[in-house]
Amino acid sequence: MDIKRLLHLMVEQGASDLLLRTNATPRARVNGKIEVISSETVSKEEMWAAANFLLSSEERKRKFLENFDIDFIHEELGLGRFRLNVFMQRGTPALVARHVHAHVKSFEQLHLPVEICRLFCEESKGMFLVCGPAGNGKSTTIASMIEYINIISAKHIVTVEDPIEFLFKDQKSIINQRELELDVPSYAAALKHVTQQSPDIIYIGNIRDEATMRAAITSTELGAFVMSTFHTINAVQTIVRIVNFFPPYLHDEVRVQLSLILKGTISLRLLTRQDGSGRIPAYETMVVTPTVARLIREGRVREIQSYIDEGKLFGMQSFKQSLVNLVKTGIVDEHEARKYADSKDDFDLALKGIGR
């Protein structure tokens, strides 16, 4: 088994991820589906050799042997960058390599809601979140927004990532990219001093805990526009998750803060196109209007969904509406869309033109 050959093979086949482990055939995620890309079975010795080649430095090998799990970026000359996660399973290494595209695509190329993305990019303060399961385009969407800002505005953009995926070149803006463990020990540590670095925009790779969320809120209150990602499925779950980072006695205070700083969310789910040519996003968009802000402040978060359903005037759209549109335009098969619906019954009714 040649790990370089497999990386070339996954890129040639347009795969997003390569998956390797001992005593299994190499597989890749192509258009969202796992496929065998080589008939050879990976031996224990080959797996260790691949892991040692990719870990490369003694420092990475030390961290891997200490934690049995490591994230990093590997660059293969002439091929591109790969986000690697090497982990132990049943006593031997396994790995997942995600291909990181060198070129940052535009909103149109990614089939994102162009006007609403531009609207959020023009914000000067507050918080904006991109939500969705792992591997559904959150980082790619944020990268597209950062590049758009970079092209049209003279800003100072600071990113804190784990690890750095997309590399940006300064255009009208100046962009400083910081990587956890390489440039800073943690998200919270990076955000503690970031406001002294005169940022206009701060991108936090992922908010996972109270300390990072608290620091992000403080950054917005000091005048920066904060962008981040959440592993949540929609706007309502995102707001609930943020509030639940904090102890119950702080929930009312956090809701008030959120109602003042949150500008909106875009939630993504990638679906396979009907013609098999790739994947396309279904998306929910929420704009925090005065009504939505009041519902957040009053703790009536579950009621927000109905305002998203009816908020087309403000640029809002529900997943149900997005899925129905993809089916009616012939881009996605009805069966594929139904799999991603929050409520299959509501989706079926909406497809028939019946409101609920």
C-alpha positions as CSV (number, residue, x, y, z in Angstrom):
1,M,0.0,0.0,0.0
2,D,1.3,3.4,-1.0
3,I,-0.3,6.3,0.9
4,K,0.8,8.8,-1.7
5,R,-0.9,6.8,-4.4
6,L,-4.1,6.6,-2.4
7,L,-4.1,10.3,-1.8
8,H,-3.7,10.8,-5.6
9,L,-6.5,8.3,-6.2
10,M,-9.0,10.1,-3.9
11,V,-8.3,13.4,-5.5
12,E,-8.7,11.9,-9.0
13,Q,-12.1,10.5,-8.0
14,G,-13.3,13.7,-6.4
15,A,-13.5,12.2,-2.9
16,S,-13.8,14.4,0.1
17,D,-12.3,11.8,2.6
18,L,-10.0,8.9,2.5
19,L,-10.5,6.2,5.3
20,L,-7.8,3.7,6.2
21,R,-7.5,1.1,8.9
22,T,-5.7,-2.2,9.4
23,N,-7.3,-5.4,7.8
24,A,-9.6,-3.3,5.6
25,T,-9.7,-2.1,2.0
26,P,-9.0,1.6,1.5
27,R,-12.3,3.5,1.2
28,A,-13.3,7.1,0.3
29,R,-16.3,9.3,0.6
30,V,-17.4,10.1,-2.9
31,N,-20.5,12.4,-3.2
32,G,-21.3,11.6,0.4
33,K,-21.1,7.8,0.0
34,I,-18.4,5.4,1.2
35,E,-16.8,3.5,-1.7
36,V,-14.0,1.0,-1.9
37,I,-11.2,2.6,-4.0
38,S,-8.6,-0.2,-3.9
39,S,-8.9,-4.0,-3.6
40,E,-5.8,-4.4,-1.5
41,T,-6.2,-5.0,2.2
42,V,-4.1,-2.8,4.5
43,S,-1.8,-4.8,6.7
44,K,-0.7,-3.8,10.2
45,E,2.8,-3.0,9.1
46,E,1.5,-0.9,6.1
47,M,-0.8,1.1,8.4
48,W,2.0,1.9,10.9
49,A,4.2,2.9,7.9
50,A,1.5,5.3,6.6
51,A,0.9,6.8,10.0
52,N,4.6,7.3,10.6
53,F,5.0,8.9,7.1
54,L,2.1,11.3,7.7
55,L,3.0,12.2,11.3
56,S,6.5,13.0,9.9
57,S,7.9,15.1,12.8
58,E,9.0,13.7,16.2
59,E,6.7,16.2,17.9
60,R,3.6,14.9,16.1
61,K,4.6,11.3,16.8
62,R,5.0,12.1,20.5
63,K,1.6,13.8,20.8
64,F,0.0,10.9,18.9
65,L,1.5,8.3,21.3
66,E,0.5,10.4,24.3
67,N,-3.1,11.0,23.2
68,F,-3.8,8.2,20.6
69,D,-5.5,10.9,18.5
70,I,-4.2,13.9,16.6
71,D,-5.4,16.4,14.0
72,F,-3.1,18.2,11.6
73,I,-2.6,19.4,8.1
74,H,-0.5,17.4,5.6
75,E,0.6,19.0,2.4
76,E,1.5,16.8,-0.6
77,L,3.6,18.5,-3.2
78,G,1.7,18.9,-6.5
79,L,-1.5,17.5,-5.0
80,G,-2.7,19.8,-2.2
81,R,-3.5,20.0,1.5
82,F,-5.2,17.3,3.6
83,R,-6.7,17.6,7.0
84,L,-5.6,14.4,8.8
85,N,-7.0,12.7,11.9
86,V,-4.9,9.8,13.0
87,F,-6.3,7.7,15.8
88,M,-5.9,4.3,17.4
89,Q,-8.4,1.5,17.1
90,R,-8.0,-2.1,18.3
91,G,-4.3,-1.4,19.0
92,T,-3.3,-0.1,15.6
93,P,-3.5,3.3,13.8
94,A,-6.4,4.3,11.6
95,L,-6.8,7.6,9.7
96,V,-9.2,9.9,7.9
97,A,-7.7,12.3,5.4
98,R,-10.0,15.2,4.1
99,H,-8.9,17.0,1.0
100,V,-8.8,20.7,1.5
101,H,-9.3,22.6,-1.8
102,A,-6.7,25.3,-2.4
103,H,-9.1,27.5,-4.3
104,V,-11.8,29.1,-2.2
105,K,-15.1,29.0,-4.1
106,S,-17.7,31.7,-4.4
107,F,-21.2,31.7,-3.0
108,E,-22.5,31.0,-6.4
109,Q,-20.1,28.0,-7.0
110,L,-21.1,26.5,-3.7
111,H,-24.9,27.1,-4.4
112,L,-25.3,29.1,-1.2
113,P,-27.9,31.8,-0.7
114,V,-25.9,34.7,-2.2
115,E,-27.8,37.7,-1.0
116,I,-28.1,36.5,2.6
117,C,-24.4,35.6,2.7
118,R,-23.5,39.0,1.5
119,L,-25.8,40.6,4.0
120,F,-24.0,38.8,6.9
121,C,-20.6,39.7,5.4
122,E,-21.5,43.4,5.6
123,E,-22.0,43.2,9.4
124,S,-19.5,45.2,11.5
125,K,-20.3,43.7,14.9
126,G,-22.2,40.9,16.5
127,M,-22.1,37.1,15.9
128,F,-22.9,34.9,13.0
129,L,-22.9,31.1,13.0
130,V,-22.7,28.3,10.4
131,C,-24.3,25.1,11.6
132,G,-24.5,21.5,10.5
133,P,-23.2,18.0,11.0
134,A,-19.5,17.2,10.3
135,G,-18.5,17.1,6.7
136,N,-21.4,19.2,5.4
137,G,-19.6,22.3,4.3
138,K,-19.4,24.6,7.3
139,S,-15.7,25.5,7.0
140,T,-16.0,25.8,3.2
141,T,-18.9,28.3,3.7
142,I,-17.0,30.4,6.3
143,A,-13.9,30.4,4.0
144,S,-16.1,31.7,1.1
145,M,-17.4,34.5,3.3
146,I,-13.9,35.4,4.5
147,E,-12.7,35.5,0.9
148,Y,-15.7,37.7,-0.1
149,I,-14.9,40.2,2.7
150,N,-11.2,40.0,1.8
151,I,-12.1,41.1,-1.8
152,I,-14.6,43.9,-1.1
153,S,-13.4,45.4,2.3
154,A,-10.3,46.7,4.0
155,K,-10.5,44.8,7.3
156,H,-8.3,43.1,9.8
157,I,-9.4,39.4,10.0
158,V,-8.1,37.1,12.7
159,T,-8.8,33.4,12.5
160,V,-8.2,30.8,15.2
161,E,-8.4,27.3,13.8
162,D,-7.7,23.7,14.7
163,P,-6.0,23.1,12.3
164,I,-5.8,25.8,9.6
165,E,-7.6,24.5,6.5
166,F,-7.9,27.2,3.9
167,L,-4.9,29.5,3.3
168,F,-5.9,33.1,2.4
169,K,-3.9,35.7,0.6
170,D,-4.3,39.4,1.6
171,Q,-6.3,41.4,-0.9
172,K,-8.1,44.5,0.4
173,S,-8.0,42.9,3.9
174,I,-5.1,41.7,6.0
175,I,-5.7,38.2,7.4
176,N,-3.8,36.6,10.4
177,Q,-4.4,32.9,10.8
178,R,-3.6,31.2,14.1
179,E,-3.5,27.5,14.7
180,L,-4.2,25.8,18.1
181,E,-1.0,24.4,19.7
182,L,1.2,25.9,17.0
183,D,0.4,29.6,17.7
184,V,-1.9,29.6,20.7
185,P,-2.8,26.9,23.4
186,S,-6.6,27.2,23.1
187,Y,-9.5,29.1,21.7
188,A,-10.2,30.8,25.0
189,A,-6.5,31.8,25.3
190,A,-6.6,33.3,21.8
191,L,-9.7,35.2,22.4
192,K,-8.5,36.6,25.8
193,H,-6.1,39.0,24.0
194,V,-7.6,39.1,20.5
195,T,-9.3,42.5,21.0
196,Q,-5.9,44.0,21.7
197,Q,-4.9,42.9,18.1
198,S,-7.4,45.4,16.6
199,P,-9.5,42.9,14.7
200,D,-12.6,43.8,12.7
201,I,-13.6,40.2,12.2
202,I,-12.7,37.1,14.3
203,Y,-13.3,33.6,13.0
204,I,-13.3,30.8,15.6
205,G,-13.0,27.4,14.1
206,N,-15.5,25.8,16.5
207,I,-17.1,26.7,19.8
208,R,-17.2,23.6,22.0
209,D,-17.4,24.9,25.6
210,E,-18.5,27.7,28.0
211,A,-15.1,29.3,28.2
212,T,-14.9,29.8,24.4
213,M,-18.5,30.9,24.1
214,R,-18.0,33.4,26.9
215,A,-14.9,34.8,25.3
216,A,-16.7,35.0,21.9
217,I,-19.6,37.0,23.4
218,T,-17.1,39.4,25.1
219,S,-15.4,39.9,21.8
220,T,-18.6,41.0,20.1
221,E,-19.4,43.3,23.0
222,L,-16.0,45.0,22.5
223,G,-16.9,45.7,18.9
224,A,-15.7,42.8,16.7
225,F,-17.8,40.7,14.3
226,V,-17.4,37.0,15.3
227,M,-18.0,34.1,13.0
228,S,-17.9,30.5,14.0
229,T,-19.3,27.0,13.4
230,F,-21.5,24.7,15.4
231,H,-22.2,21.0,15.2
232,T,-25.9,21.5,15.4
233,I,-28.7,20.7,12.9
234,N,-30.6,24.0,12.9
235,A,-31.0,27.5,14.3
236,V,-33.3,26.4,17.2
237,Q,-30.9,23.7,18.4
238,T,-28.0,26.1,18.1
239,I,-29.6,28.7,20.4
240,V,-30.5,26.0,22.9
241,R,-26.9,24.6,22.8
242,I,-25.4,28.0,23.4
243,V,-27.6,28.7,26.4
244,N,-26.9,25.2,27.8
245,F,-23.1,25.8,27.8
246,F,-23.8,27.9,30.9
247,P,-25.1,27.0,34.3
248,P,-28.9,27.4,34.7
249,Y,-28.7,30.6,36.9
250,L,-27.0,32.4,34.0
251,H,-29.5,31.3,31.3
252,D,-31.6,34.4,31.4
253,E,-28.6,36.6,31.1
254,V,-27.2,34.6,28.2
255,R,-30.5,34.8,26.3
256,V,-30.5,38.6,26.7
257,Q,-26.9,38.8,25.4
258,L,-27.7,36.5,22.5
259,S,-30.7,38.6,21.6
260,L,-28.5,41.6,21.3
261,I,-25.4,40.1,19.5
262,L,-26.6,37.2,17.3
263,K,-27.2,38.4,13.7
264,G,-28.2,35.1,12.2
265,T,-27.4,31.5,11.3
266,I,-27.0,29.4,8.2
267,S,-27.5,25.6,8.7
268,L,-26.3,23.2,6.0
269,R,-27.0,19.6,4.9
270,L,-25.3,18.2,1.8
271,L,-27.5,16.1,-0.5
272,T,-26.5,13.9,-3.4
273,R,-27.7,15.3,-6.8
274,Q,-30.1,13.3,-8.8
275,D,-27.8,13.1,-11.8
276,G,-24.9,11.8,-9.6
277,S,-22.7,14.7,-10.4
278,G,-21.9,15.7,-6.8
279,R,-23.6,17.2,-3.8
280,I,-25.6,20.3,-3.2
281,P,-26.6,22.0,0.0
282,A,-30.0,22.3,1.5
283,Y,-29.9,25.2,3.9
284,E,-31.9,26.9,6.6
285,T,-31.3,30.6,7.0
286,M,-32.3,32.6,10.1
287,V,-32.0,36.4,10.4
288,V,-32.4,37.8,13.9
289,T,-35.2,40.3,13.4
290,P,-36.6,42.3,16.3
291,T,-39.3,39.5,16.7
292,V,-36.7,36.7,16.7
293,A,-34.6,38.7,19.2
294,R,-37.6,39.0,21.5
295,L,-38.3,35.3,21.4
296,I,-34.7,34.5,22.3
297,R,-34.7,37.0,25.1
298,E,-38.0,35.6,26.5
299,G,-36.8,32.0,26.2
300,R,-39.5,31.1,23.6
301,V,-36.9,29.6,21.3
302,R,-39.1,26.8,20.0
303,E,-41.4,29.4,18.4
304,I,-38.6,30.7,16.2
305,Q,-39.1,27.9,13.7
306,S,-42.5,29.2,12.6
307,Y,-41.0,32.7,11.9
308,I,-38.2,31.1,9.8
309,D,-41.0,29.3,7.8
310,E,-42.7,32.6,7.2
311,G,-39.7,34.9,7.0
312,K,-38.9,35.0,3.2
313,L,-39.2,38.8,3.2
314,F,-36.2,39.0,5.6
315,G,-34.2,36.3,3.7
316,M,-35.2,33.4,5.9
317,Q,-35.9,29.9,4.7
318,S,-36.5,26.6,6.4
319,F,-34.9,23.2,5.6
320,K,-38.4,22.0,4.5
321,Q,-38.7,24.8,2.0
322,S,-35.2,24.3,0.7
323,L,-35.7,20.5,0.3
324,V,-39.0,21.0,-1.5
325,N,-37.4,23.5,-3.9
326,L,-34.5,21.1,-4.7
327,V,-37.0,18.4,-5.5
328,K,-39.3,20.6,-7.6
329,T,-36.4,21.9,-9.7
330,G,-35.3,18.3,-10.4
331,I,-31.9,18.7,-8.7
332,V,-32.5,16.2,-5.9
333,D,-34.6,13.0,-5.8
334,E,-37.6,13.0,-3.6
335,H,-36.4,10.0,-1.6
336,E,-33.0,11.6,-1.0
337,A,-34.6,14.9,0.2
338,R,-37.0,13.0,2.5
339,K,-34.0,11.4,4.3
340,Y,-32.8,14.9,5.4
341,A,-36.2,16.4,6.4
342,D,-36.7,17.2,10.1
343,S,-40.3,15.9,9.7
344,K,-41.0,13.6,6.9
345,D,-44.8,14.2,7.2
346,D,-44.3,18.0,7.0
347,F,-42.0,17.5,4.0
348,D,-44.6,15.3,2.2
349,L,-47.4,17.8,2.8
350,A,-45.2,20.7,1.7
351,L,-44.3,18.9,-1.5
352,K,-48.0,18.6,-2.3
353,G,-48.5,22.3,-1.6
354,I,-50.3,21.8,1.7
355,G,-49.2,24.0,4.6
356,R,-48.9,22.9,8.2
